[in-house]
Amino acid sequence: MRVAVVTVGDELLRGDTVDTNATWLCDRLDERGVDVERVTTLPDRIADIARVVNEYHAEYDAVVVTGGLGPTHDDVTMEGVAAAFGRDVEPHTEALEWLTEHGGYHAADLTEGTTDLPAGARMIPNEVGVAPGAVVGSVYVLPGVPEEMKAMFESIAREFEGTPTYSETVHTTEPESQLLDRIRGVQEEFDVTVGSYPGDGVRLKITAVDPATVEAAADWLRDRVESED
């Protein structure tokens, strides 16, 4: 399964808020064996959201969009997603019923537009907040508040399935530029991918669909790189 993640918010692009949602989603999707092939951050602008969602919807098996949900002036994500499908945004009866029956709200207390979703969308209840999420085709729209986004994703996580992979990390004190022969060698010897991450030394992350292969490849590398041990 191939997925694109889209985060929406002017505050992300200004650097006022750290985009932890994308990192968390990528990690959870990877755990489920899903290939995240694109992460994109967009401003609170309907045209931009519609254009990117329309493009990614055609290219990927699913698109996960976070941020910009609610009734305030800059919450335009639902409108952008609706525009991508050529639909209107309209009051969603099920969303209103859920908020009044399970969320503890009265209809009169909700700000106008709170339960507006793209026409024909499937509502995703917000168990820890107010603004509901939605599914339109293969596009999943989640809140930007991290706690709300995480809870909502977990409620639909089973809809994201791929081939599970296994990973093991090998640490070395050698410079990354001097490891190319060993990286090439382990990939020739085993059916694995290798990620190289410099920092305090270099972390070599070996990944494959078979745990025994990962373990054997990691042992092969440990025997051939320098470490502090």
Rosetta silent file (secondary structure, phi, psi, omega in degrees, C-alpha in Angstrom):
SEQUENCE: MRVAVVTVGDELLRGDTVDTNATWLCDRLDERGVDVERVTTLPDRIADIARVVNEYHAEYDAVVVTGGLGPTHDDVTMEGVAAAFGRDVEPHTEALEWLTEHGGYHAADLTEGTTDLPAGARMIPNEVGVAPGAVVGSVYVLPGVPEEMKAMFESIAREFEGTPTYSETVHTTEPESQLLDRIRGVQEEFDVTVGSYPGDGVRLKITAVDPATVEAAADWLRDRVESED
SCORE:     score description
SCORE:     0.000 S_00000001
   1 L     0.000  129.125 -178.362    0.000    0.000    0.000 S_00000001
   2 E  -109.005  129.128 -172.509    1.375    3.380   -1.076 S_00000001
   3 E  -131.344  146.540  171.039    0.354    6.454    0.907 S_00000001
   4 E  -114.412  140.909  177.631    0.896   10.207    0.811 S_00000001
   5 E  -111.894  130.777  179.256    0.702   12.367    3.951 S_00000001
   6 E  -124.447  123.320  174.694   -0.418   16.003    3.709 S_00000001
   7 E  -109.576  139.504 -173.721   -0.238   18.408    6.641 S_00000001
   8 E  -120.553  132.163  174.383   -2.067   21.717    6.419 S_00000001
   9 L   159.044  126.035  175.838   -1.376   24.933    8.292 S_00000001
  10 H   -59.057  -33.139 -177.374    0.221   28.339    7.803 S_00000001
  11 H   -66.068  -27.175  177.122    1.762   27.940   11.267 S_00000001
  12 H   -71.774  -40.553 -178.441    3.739   24.920   10.050 S_00000001
  13 H   -74.036  -25.989  176.710    5.184   26.829    7.119 S_00000001
  14 H   -83.013  -12.756 -176.440    6.096   29.804    9.299 S_00000001
  15 L    83.708   10.031  178.791    7.853   27.556   11.797 S_00000001
  16 L   -72.326  -28.445 -179.070    5.501   28.582   14.600 S_00000001
  17 L  -130.072  135.576  177.152    4.516   24.943   15.148 S_00000001
  18 L   -79.685  132.781 -176.515    6.648   21.826   14.771 S_00000001
  19 L   -82.510   78.065  177.487    5.056   19.287   12.429 S_00000001
  20 H   -78.805  -20.459 -178.005    5.051   16.273   14.736 S_00000001
  21 H   -62.385  -43.408 -177.953    1.945   14.840   13.053 S_00000001
  22 H   -63.163  -43.234 -179.951    3.768   13.847    9.877 S_00000001
  23 H   -62.789  -44.930 -179.126    6.525   12.084   11.810 S_00000001
  24 H   -63.971  -44.747 -179.883    4.057   10.206   13.987 S_00000001
  25 H   -63.246  -42.979  179.159    1.915    9.155   11.028 S_00000001
  26 H   -60.815  -40.493 -179.928    4.913    7.960    9.032 S_00000001
  27 H   -65.126  -46.028 -178.737    6.061    5.877   11.977 S_00000001
  28 H   -67.238  -40.481  179.179    2.634    4.270   12.535 S_00000001
  29 H   -66.723  -39.156  177.193    2.102    3.598    8.839 S_00000001
  30 H   -62.268  -39.722  177.671    5.559    2.073    8.558 S_00000001
  31 H   -59.629  -29.729 -179.046    4.730   -0.220   11.485 S_00000001
  32 L   -91.125    8.608  177.741    1.754   -1.452    9.484 S_00000001
  33 L    78.581   17.213 -178.826    3.903   -2.208    6.459 S_00000001
  34 L   -92.209  138.411  178.146    2.629    0.787    4.483 S_00000001
  35 E   -90.205  110.551  173.637    4.978    2.668    2.162 S_00000001
  36 E   -87.025  114.707 -173.877    4.772    6.435    2.773 S_00000001
  37 E  -107.466   -6.707 -179.552    6.103    7.917   -0.458 S_00000001
  38 E  -153.945  134.634  170.117    5.277   11.593   -0.051 S_00000001
  39 E  -127.543  122.818 -175.385    4.981   14.106    2.811 S_00000001
  40 E  -132.035  137.146  175.825    3.767   17.573    1.840 S_00000001
  41 E  -111.078  132.109 -175.079    2.937   20.660    3.911 S_00000001
  42 E  -124.220  154.715  174.711    0.415   23.141    2.537 S_00000001
  43 L   -76.501  168.522  176.140   -0.886   26.563    3.541 S_00000001
  44 L   -75.864   72.584 -176.792   -4.464   27.166    4.663 S_00000001
  45 L  -139.421  121.115 -173.464   -5.554   27.777    1.084 S_00000001
  46 H   -56.878  -45.691 -176.227   -8.432   25.925   -0.580 S_00000001
  47 H   -61.760  -41.952  179.882   -6.951   25.946   -4.083 S_00000001
  48 H   -65.473  -44.085  179.864   -3.635   24.465   -2.937 S_00000001
  49 H   -62.713  -45.250 -179.234   -5.329   21.750   -0.894 S_00000001
  50 H   -61.785  -43.296 -177.718   -7.666   20.844   -3.761 S_00000001
  51 H   -63.811  -47.657 -176.147   -4.845   20.663   -6.296 S_00000001
  52 H   -70.477  -42.649  178.913   -2.553   18.469   -4.196 S_00000001
  53 H   -62.667  -41.415  178.358   -5.310   16.164   -2.940 S_00000001
  54 H   -60.861  -43.959  179.737   -6.585   15.701   -6.484 S_00000001
  55 H   -65.894  -47.676 -175.937   -3.074   14.813   -7.690 S_00000001
  56 H   -71.466  -34.184  178.384   -2.218   12.477   -4.815 S_00000001
  57 H   -59.128  -36.547  179.619   -5.623   10.780   -4.838 S_00000001
  58 H   -76.820  -25.349 -171.915   -4.926    9.680   -8.403 S_00000001
  59 H   -97.263  -30.558 -173.083   -1.357    8.567   -7.692 S_00000001
  60 L  -116.613  161.442  179.529   -1.494    6.816   -4.306 S_00000001
  61 L   -68.756  -30.656  177.609   -3.622    4.133   -2.676 S_00000001
  62 E  -154.459  154.940  176.494   -4.553    6.526    0.121 S_00000001
  63 E  -127.482  129.862  176.897   -3.952   10.107    1.214 S_00000001
  64 E  -110.942  119.899 -178.383   -3.914   11.176    4.867 S_00000001
  65 E  -113.234  131.549  177.084   -4.560   14.884    5.429 S_00000001
  66 E  -127.163  145.917  174.665   -4.201   16.519    8.849 S_00000001
  67 L    99.936  153.272  174.575   -4.946   20.035   10.063 S_00000001
  68 L    77.805   27.112  177.362   -7.375   22.801    9.260 S_00000001
  69 L  -101.711  141.621  178.225  -10.532   21.167   10.622 S_00000001
  70 L   131.831 -176.634 -173.936  -13.198   23.142   12.430 S_00000001
  71 L   -98.965    5.587 -176.560  -15.429   26.180   11.983 S_00000001
  72 L   -80.776  172.106 -170.741  -12.889   29.021   12.274 S_00000001
  73 L   -63.154  -29.856 -176.461  -11.858   31.309    9.426 S_00000001
  74 L  -102.073    9.574  176.772   -8.637   29.462    8.585 S_00000001
  75 L   -92.544   87.939 -172.555  -10.048   25.918    8.821 S_00000001
  76 L  -118.420   10.601 -175.428  -10.506   25.301    5.112 S_00000001
  77 H   -63.497  -43.600  179.825   -9.261   21.734    4.684 S_00000001
  78 H   -60.373  -38.864  178.436  -12.721   20.190    4.273 S_00000001
  79 H   -65.857  -40.246  178.960  -13.522   22.743    1.584 S_00000001
  80 H   -64.703  -43.291  178.839  -10.260   21.992   -0.196 S_00000001
  81 H   -65.947  -42.375  177.694  -10.837   18.234   -0.119 S_00000001
  82 H   -59.215  -43.313  179.914  -14.420   18.686   -1.287 S_00000001
  83 H   -62.782  -34.352  179.041  -13.217   20.847   -4.181 S_00000001
  84 H   -61.807  -28.387 -179.437  -10.729   18.133   -5.184 S_00000001
  85 L  -103.079    5.429 -179.535  -13.695   15.800   -5.748 S_00000001
  86 L    68.703   32.004 -178.308  -15.977   18.423   -7.259 S_00000001
  87 L  -115.774  166.025  173.843  -18.304   18.310   -4.256 S_00000001
  88 L   -94.414  162.951  169.882  -19.874   20.828   -1.919 S_00000001
  89 E   -98.090  131.595 -175.720  -19.411   21.036    1.834 S_00000001
  90 E  -145.317  159.622  177.882  -22.685   20.499    3.657 S_00000001
  91 E   -57.772  136.591 -176.862  -24.027   19.742    7.153 S_00000001
  92 L  -108.608  113.702 -174.579  -23.487   16.075    7.987 S_00000001
  93 H   -59.700  -43.885 -177.925  -26.388   14.534    9.893 S_00000001
  94 H   -64.454  -38.133  179.064  -24.402   11.634   11.341 S_00000001
  95 H   -63.791  -41.958  178.586  -21.682   13.963   12.627 S_00000001
  96 H   -65.078  -43.036 -179.908  -24.269   16.112   14.400 S_00000001
  97 H   -62.926  -39.870 -178.924  -25.981   13.067   15.878 S_00000001
  98 H   -65.581  -43.290 -178.351  -22.690   11.683   17.167 S_00000001
  99 H   -66.303  -34.131 -179.098  -21.712   14.956   18.837 S_00000001
 100 H   -82.709  -32.397 -176.994  -25.093   15.325   20.508 S_00000001
 101 H   -90.886  -34.222 -176.240  -25.529   11.676   21.523 S_00000001
 102 L  -114.925  -27.134 -176.328  -21.952   10.687   22.350 S_00000001
 103 L   -87.218  -11.018  178.029  -19.969   13.914   22.574 S_00000001
 104 L    80.606   18.937 -179.446  -22.167   15.541   25.177 S_00000001
 105 L  -105.382  155.428  169.890  -22.962   18.617   23.094 S_00000001
 106 L  -100.822  144.072 -177.455  -26.235   20.331   22.272 S_00000001
 107 H   -54.299  -37.613 -177.650  -26.767   21.345   18.656 S_00000001
 108 H   -69.123  -19.356 -178.316  -27.297   24.958   19.719 S_00000001
 109 H   -85.653  -14.626 -176.065  -23.891   25.004   21.431 S_00000001
 110 L   -83.790  134.851  177.101  -21.944   24.054   18.313 S_00000001
 111 L   -64.618  140.612  179.895  -20.428   26.796   16.199 S_00000001
 112 L   -55.670  131.460  179.854  -21.937   26.961   12.742 S_00000001
 113 L    98.286   -8.523 -177.107  -19.951   24.801   10.336 S_00000001
 114 L   -58.798  -39.671 -176.045  -18.597   22.394   12.961 S_00000001
 115 L  -103.277   18.891  177.293  -20.313   19.385   11.375 S_00000001
 116 E   -79.159  126.744  179.298  -19.922   20.444    7.738 S_00000001
 117 E  -133.502  162.321  175.659  -18.240   17.731    5.650 S_00000001
 118 E   -57.510  140.830 -179.497  -17.800   17.079    1.915 S_00000001
 119 L   -54.296  131.592  178.267  -21.011   15.732    0.390 S_00000001
 120 L    80.261    4.285 -177.755  -21.156   11.948    0.613 S_00000001
 121 L   -73.357  152.892  170.225  -18.218   11.720    3.034 S_00000001
 122 E   -89.837  127.791 -179.071  -17.952    9.077    5.730 S_00000001
 123 E   -79.790  139.258  171.135  -17.672   10.720    9.137 S_00000001
 124 E  -111.452  117.778 -178.613  -14.881    9.743   11.548 S_00000001
 125 L   -62.112  146.424  175.470  -15.851   10.526   15.162 S_00000001
 126 L  -101.299  101.013 -173.845  -13.521   12.718   17.194 S_00000001
 127 L   -73.617  -20.987 -176.042  -13.256   10.863   20.509 S_00000001
 128 L  -123.470   12.314  179.877  -11.110   13.496   22.226 S_00000001
 129 L  -151.853 -152.957 -176.822  -12.231   16.724   20.559 S_00000001
 130 L  -115.175  -56.979 -173.279  -15.065   18.271   18.597 S_00000001
 131 L   -61.219  122.640  179.236  -14.327   18.610   14.876 S_00000001
 132 L   -75.140  157.652  171.919  -15.105   15.309   13.100 S_00000001
 133 E   -94.406 -177.610 -177.665  -12.858   13.756   10.515 S_00000001
 134 E  -154.856  154.766  171.778  -13.937   12.407    7.158 S_00000001
 135 E  -122.266  123.610  176.902  -13.173    9.863    4.481 S_00000001
 136 E  -124.177  109.590 -174.151  -13.780   10.844    0.870 S_00000001
 137 L    62.116 -121.820  177.539  -12.851    8.082   -1.531 S_00000001
 138 L  -106.260   21.382  179.063   -9.350    7.105   -0.417 S_00000001
 139 E  -105.615  123.209 -178.735   -8.642   10.467    1.245 S_00000001
 140 E  -107.092  124.868 -176.890   -8.659   10.515    5.045 S_00000001
 141 E  -112.392  118.361 -175.428   -9.037   13.913    6.722 S_00000001
 142 E  -121.343  159.818  179.205   -7.912   14.131   10.350 S_00000001
 143 L   -66.436  164.743  177.096   -7.580   16.983   12.872 S_00000001
 144 L   -91.770  -22.298  177.459   -4.336   18.864   13.350 S_00000001
 145 L   -64.514  120.427 -171.510   -4.353   18.739   17.152 S_00000001
 146 H   -52.790  -44.973 -178.646   -1.924   15.858   17.813 S_00000001
 147 H   -63.055  -39.859  179.208   -3.971   14.111   20.515 S_00000001
 148 H   -69.902  -42.177 -179.995   -7.102   14.232   18.367 S_00000001
 149 H   -61.493  -45.397 -178.096   -5.248   13.142   15.238 S_00000001
 150 H   -62.968  -46.634 -179.734   -3.648   10.149   16.963 S_00000001
 151 H   -62.603  -40.821 -178.733   -6.895    8.928   18.497 S_00000001
 152 H   -69.194  -40.397  178.355   -8.739    9.296   15.215 S_00000001
 153 H   -62.502  -43.118 -178.682   -6.047    7.523   13.216 S_00000001
 154 H   -60.236  -29.270 -179.742   -6.052    4.579   15.617 S_00000001
 155 H   -72.314  -18.863  179.966   -9.791    4.202   15.043 S_00000001
 156 H  -124.286   12.858 -176.275   -9.223    3.647   11.312 S_00000001
 157 H   -58.813  -32.851 -178.337   -5.665    2.202   11.375 S_00000001
 158 H   -62.393  -16.157  179.601   -6.939   -1.224   10.271 S_00000001
 159 H   -81.034   -3.969  178.582   -7.775    0.323    6.893 S_00000001
 160 L  -114.533  106.797 -177.168   -4.048    0.767    6.220 S_00000001
 161 L  -131.595  139.748  176.254   -2.361   -2.558    5.528 S_00000001
 162 L  -147.924 -162.218  177.841    0.880   -3.475    3.825 S_00000001
 163 L   -91.136  116.226 -179.356    3.711   -5.992    4.063 S_00000001
 164 L   -60.572  144.031  176.021    5.318   -5.808    7.523 S_00000001
 165 L  -122.747  163.573 -179.004    9.063   -5.222    7.579 S_00000001
 166 E  -126.859  145.647 -176.423   11.702   -5.783   10.214 S_00000001
 167 E  -135.792  153.498  173.434   14.691   -3.609   11.011 S_00000001
 168 E  -145.710  145.060 -175.952   17.913   -3.722   12.993 S_00000001
 169 E  -112.329  135.099  176.043   20.465   -0.961   13.487 S_00000001
 170 E  -113.328  128.080 -179.778   24.237   -1.268   13.377 S_00000001
 171 E  -100.732  139.158  178.356   26.313    1.568   14.884 S_00000001
 172 E  -140.585  152.423  177.494   29.764    2.431   13.594 S_00000001
 173 L   -92.767   -3.253 -179.411   32.393    5.075   14.291 S_00000001
 174 L   -74.404  149.569  174.578   33.535    5.147   10.658 S_00000001
 175 L   -64.099  148.153 -178.055   32.658    8.161    8.451 S_00000001
 176 H   -58.083  -38.502 -176.408   29.690    7.603    6.182 S_00000001
 177 H   -64.609  -20.533 -178.735   31.779    8.201    3.063 S_00000001
 178 H   -93.936    1.661 -175.247   34.016    5.240    3.939 S_00000001
 179 L  -100.251   -0.718 -172.034   31.143    2.776    4.348 S_00000001
 180 H   -59.340  -37.512 -178.151   29.967    2.603    0.747 S_00000001
 181 H   -67.318  -39.830  178.772   31.735   -0.679   -0.010 S_00000001
 182 H   -70.252  -38.147  177.380   30.198   -2.431    3.035 S_00000001
 183 H   -63.264  -46.377  177.685   26.742   -1.027    2.316 S_00000001
 184 H   -62.204  -39.986 -178.044   26.966   -2.234   -1.271 S_00000001
 185 H   -64.704  -43.327 -178.128   28.331   -5.575   -0.084 S_00000001
 186 H   -68.669  -31.866  178.022   25.547   -6.326    2.385 S_00000001
 187 H   -73.793  -27.967  175.151   22.909   -5.494   -0.219 S_00000001
 188 H   -75.072  -31.397 -176.252   24.588   -7.835   -2.694 S_00000001
 189 H   -83.225  -33.461 -174.958   24.783  -10.595   -0.079 S_00000001
 190 L  -132.024  154.871  177.899   21.272  -10.215    1.381 S_00000001
 191 L   -85.171   76.769 -177.064   17.852   -9.039    0.168 S_00000001
 192 L  -136.660  163.048  167.143   17.784   -5.935    2.364 S_00000001
 193 E  -109.961  152.349 -177.731   17.670   -2.167    2.158 S_00000001
 194 E  -129.736  125.785  172.847   20.128   -0.051    4.117 S_00000001
 195 E  -103.879  137.812 -177.700   19.609    3.440    5.442 S_00000001
 196 E  -117.090  120.689 -173.428   22.682    5.440    6.492 S_00000001
 197 E  -128.737  100.050  179.506   22.206    8.154    9.125 S_00000001
 198 E   -74.661  155.582  178.907   25.225   10.187   10.286 S_00000001
 199 L   174.307 -114.292  171.162   25.263   11.973   13.604 S_00000001
 200 L   -83.104   84.631 -166.674   27.044   10.683   16.664 S_00000001
 201 L    82.529 -155.153  178.595   28.842    8.143   14.510 S_00000001
 202 E  -131.213  133.147  173.762   26.749    6.498   11.792 S_00000001
 203 E  -100.161  126.168  176.042   23.616    4.398   12.186 S_00000001
 204 E  -108.072  111.866 -177.156   23.089    1.762    9.509 S_00000001
 205 E   -98.761  116.159 -179.073   19.452    0.629    9.477 S_00000001
 206 E   -99.749  129.538 -176.226   18.909   -2.746    7.801 S_00000001
 207 E  -132.256  139.583  176.274   15.339   -3.518    6.712 S_00000001
 208 E  -160.341  170.609  179.427   13.730   -6.563    5.092 S_00000001
 209 L   -83.665  -13.197 -178.133   10.502   -8.554    5.128 S_00000001
 210 L  -114.093  119.615 -177.034   12.211  -11.545    6.782 S_00000001
 211 H   -62.791  -34.152  179.651   13.539  -11.111   10.351 S_00000001
 212 H   -65.589  -37.585  177.555   16.140  -13.853    9.938 S_00000001
 213 H   -65.227  -41.412  178.591   17.556  -12.080    6.901 S_00000001
 214 H   -61.364  -45.526 -178.987   17.750   -8.814    8.841 S_00000001
 215 H   -63.143  -42.747 -179.367   19.598  -10.483   11.700 S_00000001
 216 H   -66.508  -39.909  179.487   22.058  -12.204    9.368 S_00000001
 217 H   -67.195  -38.340  178.478   22.720   -8.983    7.438 S_00000001
 218 H   -64.467  -42.302  177.980   23.241   -7.038   10.673 S_00000001
 219 H   -63.440  -39.876  178.958   25.740   -9.620   11.902 S_00000001
 220 H   -59.580  -44.403  179.957   27.515   -9.480    8.540 S_00000001
 221 H   -68.421  -43.503 -178.278   27.882   -5.699    8.848 S_00000001
 222 H   -58.600  -31.731  179.197   28.975   -5.754   12.491 S_00000001
 223 L   -74.945   -9.986 -171.305   31.832   -8.031   11.514 S_00000001
 224 L  -123.743    0.918  177.403   32.994   -5.552    8.886 S_00000001
 225 L  -121.507  158.174  177.786   32.641   -2.087   10.415 S_00000001
 226 L   -85.277  142.669  178.411   34.438   -0.376   13.249 S_00000001
 227 L  -140.860  172.006 -179.582   32.585    0.294   16.479 S_00000001
 228 L   -76.186  -18.591 -177.820   33.333    1.548   19.980 S_00000001
 229 L   -70.661    0.000    0.000   32.848   -1.939   21.447 S_00000001
